[in-house]
């Protein structure tokens, strides 16, 4: 991990990152911390979030571990209000929490559809609705939502593809609504990223993570899969003042895969 030495692009900013126990979320929290932010590290349980928060604090970055079911409306409202009470404000929100429940449509259960739509898409609505209550009076905010190349469709992922396409829609709509209040809303759509979630998917279909990554890389113009840090770099760009005139956009970070 890059050692926190501040000041940086996010000195004095408070960033909330969901799904931050591992993968893209953890890498994003590390990048924000390395550039001076105070972090609210959010995951399903406080215990999961605490691992990342402890790592950040060991580098000198202030970090709060928060357990939250991002699909629970009342819990989201209470948690965002609690973070603001603890840390003073919320400048940046990264909606990264997500799950997969892959299956072909004739095998997909209604529960698997609902779970993926709730965790991946409904949560974005709930968290932005809660965060904007604090961002609008401050006339400032940076919101970055994690979509996916699967928004364009992927076999066995009707639920996930629908959710990730929906994220691009809500990003565009809320950029229009919140822009007059100084709030930027953007999305990042990664391709194949080497994370615990993609590793688990590989094992579920009977191949090793290394085999899955090698196969994916052969189709990618840059000839490698992404690392979480590659995506964190794009997320933090969109949350920075370097992107102050960028809003309503989805940036595809896919290594050139179309």
Protein Blocks (a to p, Z undefined) as FASTA:
>chain_A
ZZdfbjcfkgoiacddehilgcjllmmmmmmmmnopacddddfbfklmmmmmmmmmmnop
acddddddfklmklmmmmmmmmmmmnopafbdcdfbccdddddfklpcfklmmmmmmmmm
mmmmmmmmmmmmmmmmnopacddddddfklnopehilmmmmmmmmmmmmmmmmmmmmmmn
opacddddddddddfklmmmmmmnopafklmmmmmmmmpmnlpacdfklmmmmmmmmmpm
klmmgghiacddehhpZZ
